[in-house]
Amino acid sequence: MLIISPYAKEGKKHHGYISHTQYEFGSILKFIENVWGLGQLGTTDTRATSIVDSFDFTQSAYFLHQKPSYRPVDSE
C-alpha cells in the first residue's frame, strides 16, 4: 500500500516511512471506522489491522498554512 498524505509519517534520512504491518482491503475501512467512531460493517474490517500506524496527526498540514493563490481553478 502506498499512502500519500500530509499526515503520513516521515522516514529517516529522506527515506519514506515503511510499515511492516500486513494490511488487507478492510484495513482502510477499519481506519475510517476507528477515526470517526463508527461501528464495524462486517467480518473483513473486524479482523483487519488499521493503517493508523502510518500516520502522524500531531504534525500540521502543509496546505492549511499556505496563502491562497487566487489563480483560476483548473476546469479540465
Secondary structure as GFF3:
##gff-version 3
##sequence-region A 1 76
A	DSSP	alpha_helix	26	35	.	.	.	ID=ss1
A	DSSP	alpha_helix	43	47	.	.	.	ID=ss2
A	DSSP	three_ten_helix	52	54	.	.	.	ID=ss3
A	DSSP	three_ten_helix	62	65	.	.	.	ID=ss4
###
